[in-house]
Amino acid sequence: MKAPLLFILLCCFGSINGQSVKELEDRLKKANSALERMDIQLDLAEKLLNADGKKAGAFARKAFDIADDKKNYGMAAQSAYLLAQSYKKRRDNRNVEIWLKTTLRYAKQAKDSDLIIKSVDERSKLAIKKRDYRKAYQINQEAFDYFSKGGTSLSQLERTYNKQKVVLQRETDDMKSDKRDLEEEIARLERERNSLSADKSELTKQQEVLLQEKEEADSLITEREEALANLSEAKMEAEEKAKKRAREVKKLKRKELEQRALVKERELELAQAELAQEKSQNYLKLVGLGALSMVLLSLVFYSRYRTKKSANNKLEEKNKIIEEERERSDELLLNILPANIAQELKENGKAKAQKFNDASVLLADFKNFTAISERLTPEQLVKELDYCFRGFDFIISQYPNIEKIKTIGDAYMCASGLVNRKTVPTEIIKAALEMQEFLEDYKKDRMKKGLRYFEARIGIHTGPVVAGVVGVNKFAYDIWGDTVNIASRLESNCEEGKVNISAATYNQIKYKFDCEPRGKITAKNKGQIDMYYVKKAI
């Protein structure tokens, strides 16, 4: 399984990287037409954006000049957006603003909704960073006006988003499958590592046996050398005896003596030859045994080195993929939970409930929802609800202090002040007014087409709540308390298209917003409540 998996990983890596910067620069030198140079320069700008913002900006500017000259508004918008990103890398906010405006202008001409939304979002963040909230509102309002009157329909964006969502889900499923394969591969490598540990123990035992055999061979050689020394002494004694015997047998016949001497000499030569041969054989055995030990040890160490290096490389690749999956999981967790709650869940496996004394709860509900839904198909109903709730999500995303809680049927709930400090419900009032403005534009557009539309009632109350995470598998962040119930009563006692607040909320924002007193109004199970309609910001 190793080879196919490694091949797949290499193919994926190659397809993602595409052409290198050097290959693109070589293609740029050989380009014959302005349009070809424009495409290559745009690719180079995208490649170099993270590594060298200044160089990426230079290529993006050249691509923009060609696109502008050729009246290619789509490419001009993409080049301008890349140029803005290069200035953003260099922290040059002035030029970022200039080129984002240029992106918006050309994107509108090209009717590129994606770049329109990106440029509007970037400009809005810059304005918010400078605390110029009015400008941020105007930027987003211009975008809404464009989409609702003269630009591309948001429904087209929704269809594109849904298609991309399906593709993303498919890729997510593939990644989960790959992750399971990788986990199996890691488990297999773990088993191999355990097997290598067992092989190491066996080799250690074999090494001990070889060392013992070497010691036995050394002992045998020592014994042979002692025996050789003894033979030398015996030879000397034999020679002395031979001389003595020679003197004794002088009287024997010369021929007999010569024969006897020749026999003795041959016997002595044979003894010496046998001794030399035995010594040579012992030495060769010792050398061969040492060489064999060295070869075996070298093979063992080399095999361990190759196996360890291969395992480390594979583990490093698996760890990198696992880390990317972990980052992706963290991003998904932050989409459904506040950042501090998500961090607490990751660290402790659970999140403690908290009480906030100055939370402001917003509840929005559509008028005559049941009657309208009966005249729509299920697909149309879900589509219209999704459109409205997406608009609400976008509006509250502009305010860091507001946290979306949940949607229940046609009801939408969010809250501000879910922090351990004193807060004022200014942002959530602004968001509520913007929600009604958004629905008013939506209403006008639907009326022009002769279609049914939703109108919402919004109620806001400020007071203590308890917040926490419930559930195990499909866990959810929610809030509880009488503040939520009072906000619900304010919503049900509100007219469509208006924002109804309690006295507790009014006392904190009365110098910032123009409000219309409604007096005390009886609310179900809550008695009489002072209520106010918020008209506009002062």
N, C-alpha and C positions, 0 to 999 in steps of 0.2 A: 504493500500500500504506500510505501515511502515515495517511490519514484513518481507515480501518478499525481500524488498530492503536491509534491514539490514542483512538478511541471505546471499544475494548475496555478499555483501561487506565482510562479515566474511569469506565466502568461498574463495573469491579472495585473501584476506590477508593470509589465511592459506596456499593456494597453492603456494604463492610467497615465504613465509618464509621457507617452507619445514621443514626438521629436524633441531633441535637446536644443538648447539655446544655440550651440555652435552649428547644428544642422540648419536651423532656421536662418542664421546669419549667412551661411553659405548659399541658401536658396535666395535670400534677399539680394546678394551680389549678382546672381544669375537671372533675376526677374526682368522680363522684357516690357511689361505693361504697368501702368500706374495702379490699376485695380489689383494686380497680383502683389505689387509692393505694399499696397494698403493692407491686404489680408495678412501678409507675413509680419508687417510691423505691429498689427493688432495682436497677433499671436505672441510676438516677442514681448510686448507690453504686459500681457497676462502672465507669461512665464517669469518675468523679472520683477513683478510687482512686490513680492515678499522679500526678495533678496536685495534688490537695488532699486529703490523707489525713484531716484533721480533719472536713471537710465530708462526705466520703464516709462516715465513721464515723457522723455524725449521721443521714444518710439510712438507713444500714444498721440503726441502732438503732430508728428509727421503723418500718421494715419488719418487724423482729423482733418488736416489741411487738404489731403487728397479727396476724402469723402465730401468735404464742403465744396471743393471745386467741381466734383462730379455730380453734385446735387443728390448724393446718396445719403438721405437723412437718417436711415437706420444705422448705418456704419458710423456716421458722424456722432450720433447719440451714444453709441457704445464706446467710441474713442474718447469722447468728452467725459463719460463716466469713469473710464480707466484713468484718465488724466487727473480727475478729482481725487480718486483713490490714491494716486501717487503723491499728490500734495498732502493728503491726510496722513500718509506714512511719515512725511517730513514735518507734520504739525503746523502746516501753513493754512490756517483756517480761512484766511481771506481768499486765497485762490481756490480753496475747496468750495466755498460759497459761489464764486464766479463760475466755475466749471459745472457745478451742479445745476445752476440756472441754465447754462448752455445745454446741458443734457436734457433738461425738461423741455426746452424750446424745440430741439430737434426730435425728441421722442414724441412730442405732440404731432409734429409734421409727419413722422413715420407711423403714428398711431401704435407705438410700442408701449403697451400698458405696463409691462413689467418694469421697464426703465423709468416710466413716469412715477410709479409707486416707490421705486428705490430712491430716486432723486428727491421726491417729496419727503420720504422718511428721513433721509440723511440731513436735508435742510431743516426739517422740524427739530431733529436732535441738536443741531448746532444752535438754533434759536433758544431751545430749552436750556442748553448748557450756559448760554449768556443770560438766562433768566428773562428773556424777551418772549413771554408767553403769548402776548398779543400777536407777534409776528408768526410764532409757531401755529397759532390758530388760523391766521390768514392763509398760511401756506397750505394747510390741510383743507381749508374751506375752498381754496382755488381748485384743488384736486377733485374735491367732491363736485364742485360746479362743472368741471370739465367732464367727469364721468357721467353726470346726470343730464347734461345738456348737449355738449358738442363732442364728447370723446367716445372712446370705446366702451361698450356696455360692461358693467361689472359682472353681469351674468356670463359673459364670454370668459372673463377671468376665472369665474367659479368653475366653469366647465373645464378650463385648462388645468385649474388646481386639482379638480377631482381626478382628471386623467393622470396627473403627476402623482397624486396620492395613491392611486392604484399601483403605478409603477414602483413607487417608494415602498409600498407594502410588500410587493413581490420581492423587491431587493432585500427588504428586512427579513422576509421568510428565508430567502437564500442565505443571508448572513447567519441566521440562526442555525440553519442546516450545516453551514461551514463550521460554525462554532462547535456544534456537536461533534463533527468529524475531528476538529482540532483537539477537543477534549479527549476523544478516544485515542488520538495519536499521542497526546501527552501521557495518557495512562499506559499506552504501549511502551513508550520511552522509559517510563518509570519502571516498568517490569524489566526492560533490558538493563537498566542501571542496576537493579537488584541482582540480575543474572551476572553482570560484570563483577559485582562485589563478591558473589560466590566463586567466580572464576579466579578472582584475585586471591581468595583464601586458599583455593586449590593450588595455585602457582606458588604461593608462599610455602605450602607443605612440600611441593616438589623441590623447591630451592633448598629447603632444609635437608631433604634426602640427598641431593647432589653434594651439599657441603659435607655431610656425613661420609658419603662415598669417597670424597676427595681426602678427608682425614684418614680413612682406612688405607687409601692408596699411598699416602705419605708415610704411614706407619710401615707398610709393606716394603717401600723403597729403603727405608732406614734399616729394616731387618736384612735386606739383600746386601746393602753396603757393609753391614757388620759381618755378614757371612763372607763377603769378598775379602774383607780385612783378615778374617780368620784363615781363609785360603792362602793368602799371601804369606802369613806366618807359617802355615803348614808347608808351603813350597820351600821356604828357607830351611826349615827343619829337614825336609826331604833332601835338599841339596847337600846339607851338612852330612846327612847319613850316607848319601851317595859318595861323597869324597872319602868318608871314613871307610866305606865298603870297598872303594877303589884301592885304597892303600892295602886293605886286607887281601884283595884278590890279585895283587900284582903277579903272584906266582902262577895265576891261571893263564891259559893260552890266550894269545892276543886276539884271535878271531872270535873266540867265545866272549871275550870282554867287549869287543867292538859291537857284536850283536846285542849283547845285553844293554850296552850303553845306548844303542840306536833305539831299542825298544823303550827304554826309560825316557829317552828324549821325546819320542812320539807320544808316549802316555802323557808327558808333561805338556806338550803342545795342545793335545786334545783337551786336557783339563782347562788350560788357559782360554782356548777357543770357546768351550762351553760356558765358562764364566763371563767372557766378554759378550757372548750372544744373549745370555740371560739378563745381563745389565742393560744391554741395548733395548731388549724387549720391554723391560720394566720402564725405561725412560719414555719409549714411544707410547706406552699405555698411559702414562701420567700426562704427557703433552696432549694426547687425543681427548682424554677425559676433561682437561681444562678448557680446550677449544670448544668441545661440545657444550660445556656449561655456559661459556660466554655467548655462544650462538643462541642457545635457548633463552637466556636472560634478555638478549637484545630483541629477539622476536616478541617476547612477552611485553617488554616496555614499549616497543614500537606499536604493537597492536592496541595496547591501552591508550597510547597517545592519540592514535587515529580515531578510535571509538569515542574518546572523551571530547575531542575537537568537533566531531560530527554532531554529537548529542548537544553540545553547547550551542552550536550554530542553529540547530533546529529549535531548541528551547528559546533562543533569543527571538527567532521569527514568531514563534507561537505567542511569546509574552507580548510582543509588539501588537499583534492582532487582538489579543485579549484586552490590552490597554485601550485600543481604539474602540472596542465594543463597550468597555466600561465608561469611556467618555460619552459615547452615544446614549447609554442608559441614563447617565447623569443629566444629560440635556432633556431627555423625555421626562425625568422626574421633576425637573424645574418647570416644565410646562403645566404640571397639574398641582404643584405645591409651592408655597412661598419658599424662598431660598433658605431661611433659617430653619424651617421645619424639615426641608429635604436633607439639610446637613445633619440635623439631629437624628433623623431616621437612619441615615447611612452609618453614623457613629455608634448609636445605641440600639438600633433595630426597632425603636418606638419613639414617639414624641409625647411629651407631657402636655396636658391641658393647661391653658393660661387664661387669666382673667384680665380684661382691658376695661378700664373705667370710662374712657372717653372715645368709644368707637361710634362711628356714624354709619348706620345701615341704610342702604338704598334698595327698594323693591319696586320693580317695574312690571306691569301686567297689561296685556292687550285687551281693549274693550271689544265686546261681542265676539270673542275668539271662537266660541262654540258655533255660533250662527254662521260666521264666515267660513270656518273649517268644513262645515257640512256642504258648502257649495264648491269646494276645491277637491281635486283628487289628492290622494296621500302624497304623491310626488310633488305636486304644486304646494301643498301645505308645508312640507318639510323644507322645500326650497325657499319659500318666503320667510319662514322662521329663521332659517340659517342665514339668510341675507341680513335680516334685522339684528340678529345676535352677533354676527360678524362686525357689523357697524358699531354696536355697543362695545365689543371687545377692543376694537381699534381706538375708540375714544378713551376708554379707561387706561389703555396702555400708555397714553401720553402723560399719565399722572402716576409717579412712582409710589405714592402713598396709598393708592387704591388697589385693593386685592379682590379679584373675582372669586365669589364663593361657589355658585352653582346656578344651573337653570332647572326649573321644574315645570314641565309642560310649556306654557306660554309665559311663565314668570321668570324674571332675571334678577339675581341678587348679587350685590357687591358691597364692600365695606371699606372704610378708611379708619385710620387711628389704631390699627392692630399692632401697636408698638408700645414699649414701656416708657412713654413720655407723654406730656400734655400736647394735644393736637387740636387744630381748628378745622371744622368741616368745609373749608373754602373750596378745596379741590373737588370734592364729591358733588357740591352744588353746581360748580362749573360743568362738570361732566354730565349731570342730569339735564342742564339747559342745552348742552350740545346734543344729547340723545334726542330731545324733542325737536331740535332744529333738523337733525338728520332724518327723523321720521316725517317732518313736514315736507322736506324735499322729496322723500320717497313717495309721500301721498300725492304731491303734484304730478310727479312722473306717472304714477299709476292712473290718476284721473285722466291725463291726456290720452292714455291708451284704452280708457274705458274698462279698467280692471279694478278688482276689489283691493282694499288696502287695510293695513292695521293701524290703529291709533292706541297710544299707551297712556296709562296713568302711572305717575311716579310719586312715591312717598318716601320721606327721609326722616329718621329720628336719631338722636344722639343720646347715648347712655352706656351702661356697663353690659358686656357680653362675655361669655366663656367660649374660647376657640380651641379646637383640637382635631386630631386625626382619628377616624373610626374605620373599622373594617380590617380584614387581613389580606385578602387577595386584591379585590377592587376597592382599596382604601380611598377615603375622600376627606378633604379638609372642610370643616363646617363650623358654624357659630350657633350658639343657643342663648336664650335669655328673653326677658320681657321686652327688651329693646327691639328685638326682631318682631315680636307680636304687635307692638305699637306701630312700627314702620309699616306692617301689613294693614293695620287699620287706617293709617294715613293714606296709603295707596288706594284702598277701596272707597275712601271718601273724597277722592280727587276727581276732577274733570279730565277728560282726555286732552292730551296736548299740553298739560300743565304739570308743575312740580309743587307738591304739597309738603310742607315741613311743620314740625312741632315747635312749641315755644322753646324747648330746650335747645334745639338747633338754631332757631331764630335769634336767641340771645347772644350766640357766639358769632353770627355773621351779619347782624342788622346794620352795621356801618359799612359793609362792603357790597350789599345787594339791596335793590329796591324791592320791597315786599308789600303784599296786599293782605291786611289782617282779615280773617274770616270769622273771628270770634270763637266761642266755645261750641263745639259740635259733638253730639253724642256718638260714641264709637261702641261697637258691639263688645260687651263684657269688659269695657274699660272706662265707662262713664263718659264725662265731658272732657274734651281735649282742645286746648287752644291750637288753632291751625292758621297757617299763613301760606299764600301763594307767592312763589318767587317769580318776579317779572324779568329782571335783568340785573347785570352787574353794574355797580356805581362806578 
